Amino acid sequence: MDARTIKQRKTMTAVEWLEDNLIFEPWAEGRFKHNCKCWEQAKAMFEQQIIDAANWDSKSISENGIRKGDKYYNENFKKD
């Protein structure tokens, strides 16, 4: 993998990563399992991207010690 590819990978959104990694005709069980793992990875990437964006400023720690990004994600995206 060259440096350009690594840089592109670091700036990919979760949706772009998912599009690049899904198998579009997952008829075999192994391919279906691969796609399930991709969905889980994309969800984790999305969560981290939202948290990182919310923590961007230097005052990202709230009064009670919780990182604002975690709080923001939990309040707006976390499903119980």
C-alpha positions in Angstrom: 0.0 0.0 0.0 1.5 3.3 -1.0 1.4 6.5 1.1 -1.4 8.0 -1.0 -3.6 5.0 -0.4 -3.0 5.1 3.4 -3.8 8.8 3.5 -7.1 8.2 1.6 -8.0 5.4 3.9 -7.5 7.7 7.0 -9.9 10.3 5.5 -12.6 7.9 4.3 -16.0 8.2 5.9 -17.6 5.0 7.3 -20.0 5.0 4.3 -17.1 5.2 1.8 -15.3 2.4 3.6 -18.4 0.2 3.6 -19.0 0.8 -0.1 -15.4 -0.3 -0.9 -15.6 -3.4 1.3 -19.0 -4.9 0.8 -19.5 -7.8 -1.6 -22.4 -6.9 -3.7 -23.6 -10.4 -4.5 -23.2 -12.2 -1.2 -24.9 -15.5 -2.1 -22.4 -17.7 -0.3 -22.4 -17.9 3.5 -18.8 -16.7 3.7 -19.6 -13.6 1.7 -22.7 -12.9 3.8 -20.6 -13.2 7.0 -18.0 -10.9 5.5 -20.7 -8.3 4.8 -22.0 -8.6 8.4 -18.5 -7.9 9.7 -18.3 -4.9 7.4 -21.5 -3.4 8.7 -20.3 -3.7 12.3 -16.9 -2.1 11.4 -18.6 0.7 9.5 -20.9 1.4 12.5 -17.8 1.5 14.8 -16.0 3.9 12.4 -19.1 6.1 12.2 -19.2 6.3 16.0 -15.6 7.2 16.3 -15.8 9.8 13.5 -18.7 11.6 15.3 -16.9 11.5 18.7 -13.7 12.8 17.1 -15.6 15.6 15.4 -17.3 16.6 18.6 -14.0 16.5 20.5 -12.3 18.7 18.0 -12.1 21.8 20.2 -9.6 22.1 23.1 -12.4 22.2 25.6 -13.7 18.8 24.9 -13.9 17.6 28.5 -17.1 18.6 30.4 -17.2 19.6 34.0 -17.9 16.0 35.2 -14.9 14.6 33.2 -16.9 13.1 30.4 -15.6 13.8 26.9 -18.1 15.9 25.0 -17.8 13.8 22.0 -18.9 10.7 23.9 -21.8 12.6 25.4 -22.8 14.0 22.1 -22.8 10.6 20.4 -24.7 8.9 23.2 -27.4 11.6 23.2 -27.8 11.8 19.5 -27.0 8.5 18.0 -26.9 5.7 20.6 -29.8 3.4 20.6 -30.7 1.5 23.7 
